[in-house]
Amino acid sequence: MLSELAPANRTPPVILVDDEADILFSARLTLRGAGVANVLTLQDGRTLMDQIRQTGAACVVLDLTMPMISGLELLKQLKSAQPDIPVMVMTASQELDTAVDCMKEGAFDYLVKPVEPNRFISAVKHALELNALRNQVDTLRRYLLDGRLQQQEAFDAIVTCSESMTGLFRYMEAIARSQEPVLITGETGSGKELIAQALHELTGSAGKFVPVNVAGLDDDLFSDTLFGHRKGAYSSAENAREGLITQAAGGTLFLDEIGDLSHTSQVKLLRLLQDRQYYPLGSDAPLSTDARVLVATHRDLRAGMEAGTFRSDLYYRLSAHHVEIPPLRRRQEDIPLLLEHFLTQAAQEMGKKKPTPPPELRTLLCAYAFPGNIRELRAMVWDAVARHGGGVLSMNSFRDAIEKSGAPVPVTTHAESISEPSSDGLFTQIESLPSLKETENLLVDEAMRRAGDNQGIAAGMLGITRSALNQRLRKRREAKDAS
């Protein structure tokens, strides 16, 4: 018979098959205590194939000697119908020939009863990791061949038409059902929490999305916030309190600004990721969690690892899956979409009619580097709409914000921001230096190209007045006409 069903989860279950109810109960309890929550048990092996057709299986553990059908026969059926599912044989038989026969038929592992709990947990988790990797490879292969998103609705909150972002979404779909943590990196204001929320939606889990910014949390506050405390854990702990990891049960825990964690807190996070267990303050008994952990940072963790401020073992544990969000300057095709989106939002929030932006505004914004990324653009739009009285939207507040940013050289999709031009970078591909006049003409042409032939914007890029630029252009036209 089928035992009590585990709660719905984002991955197929581990299925245990044994005719002894006590062994099934003990094995199931052991796995759940180790954080493997989705476990099904069967006493009649003849129902196994039907069960797999209904729920799938991440791993199957078979008793070898059962009255209705032997484990070896079930192993043969499974490897014939579902060769990718890892199957472990667990039996009291210590005969070498039996073990060899099982391995020849495709058994992933062979465990001899009574099995030491840690050995059992390790074998099952190893099988789950293998199954997850196979699924990810299959999903990535399918997306590379197909090129379409399967769950477009999960990304509805992210405004983009960028091919680089679409590629990122396909990767996110491929890793969504993995149990491994995900490291999300990107500059400040690039939308890391939106990406984390999309990953949570993709998992299809019933639990909540629980975000927490860990920047500025000392070790005690980090532990109390995440793991909670028992009554009397410290002088002011008059009542027990659950931590955020408990609130994220069956869902997602999102830790933002992970690069700011202290070394002590990094050790606790590493233990949580490795063992799926944690200790509330004031407790000696560990608790298990099935929450998916996502982390984000704007810092370079590799540099922190080399500098000794970030643990290398934690870095490699976190970076099993890495989602790197491109900055806004590398997906400028999104700027007009975001501008319209924020204009609509800001107007609705302020109870105003949506203003009409002048065409020159899009050109101005696309020529700007946006060091604050999407968050900076949103702030610009909100400020402009707040000042707006009627008619066409004024560009003055946008110009003021760009001028205050101190970014004199805007970039396009073809160039990065250059704060201090380097002669090595500019002239390594040029055999002979251009004259000053030729250089001036090249700069003017490039500025006009980037500005979409808008002289006001091009003049701002060059650091001269519009009239000075107009004068240069007029002289060039006159010289060309004279020749």
C-alpha positions in Angstrom: 0.0 0.0 0.0 1.0 3.6 -0.5 2.0 5.4 2.7 1.1 8.9 3.7 2.0 11.2 0.8 4.7 13.8 1.3 3.7 17.4 0.7 3.8 18.7 -2.8 7.4 19.6 -3.8 9.2 20.9 -6.8 11.1 17.7 -7.4 9.8 14.1 -8.0 9.9 11.9 -4.8 12.4 9.4 -3.5 10.5 6.1 -3.5 11.3 3.4 -1.0 10.1 -0.2 -1.7 10.2 -2.8 1.0 7.7 -5.4 2.4 8.6 -4.5 6.0 6.6 -1.5 7.3 9.0 -0.8 10.2 12.0 -0.5 7.8 10.1 1.8 5.5 9.0 4.0 8.5 12.6 4.2 9.8 14.2 4.9 6.4 11.6 7.6 5.6 12.1 9.3 9.0 15.9 9.2 8.5 15.6 10.9 5.1 13.2 13.5 6.3 15.4 14.3 9.3 18.2 15.0 6.7 16.1 17.4 4.7 14.8 15.0 2.0 11.1 15.9 2.5 9.5 14.3 -0.5 9.6 10.6 0.3 7.0 7.9 -0.7 7.0 4.4 0.6 5.6 1.2 -1.0 5.1 -2.2 0.6 4.0 -3.9 -2.7 6.6 -3.6 -5.4 4.1 -4.5 -8.1 2.7 -0.9 -7.8 6.0 0.8 -8.3 5.8 1.3 -12.1 2.3 2.8 -11.8 3.5 5.1 -9.1 6.4 6.3 -11.2 4.1 7.0 -14.1 2.0 9.2 -11.8 4.6 11.1 -9.8 8.0 10.3 -11.4 10.9 9.4 -9.2 14.2 11.2 -8.3 15.6 8.0 -6.9 14.3 4.5 -6.0 15.5 2.4 -3.1 14.6 -1.3 -3.5 14.6 -4.2 -1.0 16.1 -7.2 -2.8 13.9 -10.0 -1.2 10.2 -9.4 -1.4 7.3 -11.9 -1.6 5.4 -10.6 -4.6 8.2 -9.5 -6.9 11.9 -9.5 -6.3 14.0 -6.4 -6.2 16.2 -7.7 -9.0 13.2 -8.1 -11.2 12.0 -4.6 -10.4 15.5 -3.3 -11.1 15.4 -4.9 -14.6 11.9 -3.4 -15.3 13.0 0.1 -14.1 16.2 0.2 -16.1 14.3 -0.9 -19.2 11.5 1.6 -18.8 13.2 4.5 -17.0 17.0 4.1 -17.4 17.9 7.6 -16.1 16.3 7.1 -12.6 19.1 6.1 -10.1 18.1 2.8 -8.4 19.7 1.6 -5.1 19.4 -1.9 -3.8 19.2 -2.4 -0.1 19.3 -6.0 1.2 20.5 -8.2 4.1 22.4 -10.4 1.6 26.2 -10.0 1.7 26.9 -12.4 -1.2 29.3 -10.9 -3.7 27.6 -12.6 -6.7 24.3 -10.9 -5.8 25.9 -7.5 -5.6 27.6 -8.1 -8.9 24.3 -9.1 -10.6 22.6 -6.0 -9.3 25.4 -3.7 -10.5 25.4 -5.4 -13.9 21.6 -4.7 -14.2 22.3 -1.0 -13.6 22.0 -0.4 -9.9 23.4 2.9 -8.8 24.5 1.6 -5.3 24.3 -1.6 -3.2 23.6 -1.2 0.6 23.8 -4.0 3.1 21.2 -4.0 6.0 21.4 -2.8 8.6 22.5 0.4 6.9 24.3 3.0 9.0 22.0 6.2 8.7 24.8 8.5 7.5 25.8 6.0 4.8 22.1 5.8 3.7 21.6 9.5 3.7 24.9 10.1 1.7 23.9 7.5 -0.9 20.5 8.9 -1.4 21.7 12.5 -1.7 24.4 11.4 -4.1 21.7 9.8 -6.3 19.5 12.9 -6.1 22.5 15.1 -7.2 23.1 12.9 -10.2 19.5 12.9 -11.2 19.3 16.7 -10.9 22.4 17.1 -13.1 20.9 14.8 -15.7 17.7 16.8 -15.7 19.6 20.1 -16.0 21.6 18.8 -19.0 18.4 17.5 -20.7 16.6 20.8 -20.1 19.5 22.9 -21.3 19.8 20.7 -24.4 16.0 21.2 -25.1 16.2 25.0 -24.6 19.3 25.3 -26.9 17.4 23.4 -29.6 14.0 25.0 -29.0 15.0 28.6 -28.0 11.6 29.3 -26.5 10.6 30.0 -22.9 8.3 27.4 -21.3 7.1 29.6 -18.5 6.9 33.1 -19.8 4.5 34.2 -17.1 7.2 33.8 -14.5 9.1 36.7 -16.1 6.1 39.0 -16.5 7.4 41.4 -13.8 10.7 41.9 -15.7 10.5 44.5 -18.5 12.8 43.6 -21.3 13.2 42.8 -25.0 16.9 42.0 -24.7 18.2 38.8 -26.3 20.8 38.5 -23.5 18.0 38.6 -20.9 16.0 36.0 -22.8 19.0 33.7 -22.8 19.3 34.3 -19.1 15.7 33.3 -18.6 16.2 30.1 -20.5 19.1 29.2 -18.2 16.9 30.0 -15.2 14.2 27.7 -16.4 16.8 24.9 -16.8 18.1 25.2 -13.2 14.8 26.1 -11.5 14.1 22.6 -10.1 17.6 22.0 -8.9 18.1 21.8 -5.1 21.4 23.6 -5.4 21.7 27.3 -4.3 21.8 30.0 -7.0 24.2 32.9 -6.9 22.8 36.0 -8.5 25.3 38.8 -9.3 24.8 42.2 -10.9 25.5 45.8 -10.3 23.4 47.8 -7.8 20.0 48.5 -9.2 20.1 45.8 -11.9 17.1 43.9 -10.5 18.5 41.0 -8.5 15.4 40.5 -6.3 13.2 40.4 -9.4 15.3 37.6 -10.8 15.1 35.8 -7.5 11.3 36.1 -7.4 11.2 34.8 -11.0 13.3 31.7 -10.0 10.9 31.1 -7.1 7.9 31.2 -9.4 9.6 28.8 -11.8 10.0 26.2 -9.0 6.3 25.9 -8.6 6.7 25.4 -4.9 3.9 26.0 -2.5 6.0 27.8 0.1 6.6 31.5 0.3 9.4 33.7 -1.1 11.2 35.2 1.9 13.7 37.9 1.2 16.2 39.3 3.7 19.0 41.8 3.3 21.9 40.5 5.3 24.1 43.6 4.9 24.9 45.2 8.3 23.8 42.1 10.3 26.4 41.0 12.9 26.7 37.3 13.7 24.2 37.2 16.5 21.6 39.2 14.5 22.2 37.1 11.4 21.6 33.8 13.4 18.5 35.2 15.2 17.0 36.6 12.0 17.5 33.4 10.0 17.4 30.6 12.6 15.2 32.1 15.3 15.7 31.5 19.1 14.4 29.5 22.0 12.9 31.1 25.0 15.6 32.3 27.4 18.3 32.1 24.7 19.5 35.5 25.8 18.3 38.0 28.5 15.6 39.7 26.4 14.3 36.4 24.7 11.1 36.1 26.8 9.4 34.0 24.1 10.6 31.6 21.4 10.7 33.0 17.8 10.9 31.2 14.5 13.5 32.4 12.1 13.0 33.3 8.4 14.3 29.9 7.3 11.3 28.4 9.0 9.0 30.8 7.2 10.5 29.8 3.9 9.7 26.1 4.5 8.8 24.5 1.2 9.6 27.8 -0.6 12.6 30.1 -1.2 14.9 32.0 1.2 16.6 34.9 -0.6 19.7 36.4 1.0 20.6 39.7 -0.6 24.1 41.4 -0.2 25.7 38.1 0.7 29.1 39.6 0.1 28.8 41.6 3.3 28.6 38.6 5.7 31.1 38.1 8.5 33.3 35.0 8.5 31.4 33.5 11.4 28.1 34.0 9.6 29.6 32.5 6.4 30.4 29.3 8.3 26.8 29.1 9.5 25.5 29.6 6.0 27.9 27.0 4.6 26.6 24.5 7.2 23.0 25.2 6.3 23.7 24.6 2.6 25.7 21.5 3.1 23.7 19.7 5.8 20.3 21.4 5.3 20.3 21.8 9.0 20.5 24.8 11.4 20.4 25.5 15.2 18.1 28.1 16.6 19.8 30.3 19.3 19.7 28.5 22.6 19.1 25.1 21.1 21.3 22.0 20.9 19.0 20.1 18.6 19.3 20.8 14.9 16.3 21.5 12.7 16.1 20.5 9.0 14.9 22.7 6.1 13.8 22.1 2.6 13.9 25.8 1.6 15.7 26.6 -1.7 18.4 29.2 -0.9 19.1 32.0 -3.4 21.8 34.6 -2.7 22.7 37.9 -4.4 25.5 40.4 -4.3 26.9 43.3 -6.3 30.4 42.5 -5.0 33.1 40.5 -6.8 33.1 37.4 -4.6 36.2 36.0 -6.4 38.1 39.1 -5.5 36.8 38.8 -1.9 38.0 35.2 -1.9 41.5 36.1 -3.0 41.6 38.9 -0.5 40.5 36.6 2.3 37.2 38.3 3.1 35.0 35.6 1.6 35.4 31.9 2.2 36.4 29.9 -0.8 34.4 26.8 0.2 31.3 28.9 0.6 31.9 30.6 -2.8 32.2 27.3 -4.6 29.1 25.9 -2.8 27.1 29.0 -3.8 28.3 29.1 -7.4 26.9 25.8 -8.6 24.4 27.9 -10.5 25.4 31.5 -11.4 23.0 34.0 -12.8 24.8 37.2 -13.9 22.5 40.1 -14.8 23.9 42.4 -17.5 23.9 46.1 -16.6 21.5 48.4 -18.3 24.3 49.9 -20.5 24.7 46.5 -22.1 21.0 46.2 -23.0 20.1 49.7 -24.1 17.3 48.3 -26.2 15.4 48.0 -22.9 15.6 51.7 -22.1 12.6 52.8 -24.2 10.5 50.0 -22.8 11.5 50.8 -19.3 10.9 54.5 -19.8 7.3 53.8 -21.0 6.7 51.3 -18.2 7.9 53.7 -15.5 6.0 56.7 -17.0 2.8 54.7 -16.8 3.5 53.5 -13.2 4.5 57.0 -11.9 1.5 58.7 -13.5 -0.9 56.2 -12.0 0.7 56.5 -8.6 0.5 60.3 -8.7 -2.9 60.5 -10.2 -1.7 62.2 -13.3 -2.2 61.8 -17.0 0.7 59.9 -18.5 3.1 62.5 -20.0 4.4 62.2 -23.6 8.2 62.0 -23.7 10.0 63.9 -26.5 11.9 61.7 -29.0 15.1 63.3 -27.9 14.7 61.9 -24.4 15.2 58.3 -25.6 18.3 59.3 -27.4 19.6 61.1 -24.3 19.0 58.1 -22.0 20.5 55.6 -24.4 23.7 57.7 -24.5 24.0 57.6 -20.7 25.9 54.9 -18.8 23.4 54.5 -15.9 25.8 53.5 -13.1 22.7 53.0 -10.9 21.0 50.8 -13.6 17.2 50.3 -13.6 16.8 51.8 -10.2 18.4 55.0 -11.3 16.2 55.3 -14.4 13.1 54.7 -12.3 14.2 57.5 -9.9 14.7 59.8 -12.8 11.2 59.1 -14.2 9.5 59.5 -10.9 11.2 62.9 -10.4 10.3 64.1 -13.9 6.7 63.0 -13.5 6.4 64.7 -10.1 7.6 68.0 -11.7 5.5 67.6 -14.8 2.6 70.0 -15.2 1.2 69.2 -18.6 2.1 68.9 -22.3 5.3 67.2 -23.5 7.5 65.9 -20.7 10.5 68.2 -19.9 14.0 66.8 -20.3 15.5 69.3 -17.8 15.3 67.0 -14.8 16.9 64.1 -16.8 19.8 66.4 -17.9 20.2 67.6 -14.3 20.4 64.1 -13.0 22.9 63.0 -15.6 25.1 66.1 -15.0 25.1 65.4 -11.2 26.1 61.8 -11.8 29.6 62.9 -12.9 29.7 60.5 -15.8 31.0 62.6 -18.6 31.4 59.9 -21.2 28.1 58.0 -22.0 28.4 54.5 -23.5 26.5 52.5 -26.0 26.2 48.8 -26.5 29.5 49.0 -28.4 31.6 50.6 -25.7 32.1 50.6 -21.9 32.3 53.7 -19.8 35.8 55.3 -20.0 36.5 57.5 -17.0 40.2 58.0 -17.9 41.0 57.2 -21.6 44.1 55.1 -21.9 46.5 55.6 -24.8 47.1 51.8 -24.7 43.4 51.1 -25.3 42.9 53.8 -27.9 45.9 53.5 -30.2 47.2 49.9 -30.0 45.5 49.0 -33.3 46.7 52.2 -35.1 50.1 52.1 -36.8 50.3 55.9 -37.4 48.8 58.6 -35.2 46.0 60.8 -36.8 46.5 64.5 -36.9 44.7 66.7 -34.3 42.2 67.8 -37.0 41.5 64.2 -38.0 41.0 63.3 -34.4 38.6 66.1 -33.9 36.6 65.1 -36.9 36.5 61.4 -35.7 35.3 62.5 -32.3 32.6 64.7 -33.7 31.4 62.0 -36.1 31.2 59.4 -33.3 29.4 61.7 -30.9 26.8 62.6 -33.6 26.4 58.8 -34.3 25.9 57.9 -30.7 23.5 60.9 -30.2 21.4 60.0 -33.2 22.4 63.3 -34.9 21.1 65.3 -31.9 23.6 68.2 -31.6 22.7 69.1 -28.0 23.4 65.6 -26.7 26.5 65.2 -28.9 27.8 68.5 -27.6 27.3 67.2 -24.0 29.3 64.1 -24.8 32.2 66.2 -26.2 32.2 68.7 -23.3 31.5 71.7 -25.5 28.6 74.0 -26.1 26.0 73.3 -28.8 27.0 76.5 -30.6 30.6 75.4 -30.7 29.7 72.0 -32.1 27.4 73.7 -34.7 30.3 75.9 -35.7 32.6 73.0 -36.3 29.9 71.2 -38.3 29.2 74.3 -40.4 33.0 74.8 -41.2 33.2 71.1 -42.3 30.2 71.5 -44.6 31.6 74.7 -46.1 35.0 73.1 -46.7 33.4 70.1 -48.3 31.2 72.4 -50.6 34.3 74.4 -51.6 36.2 71.3 -52.6 
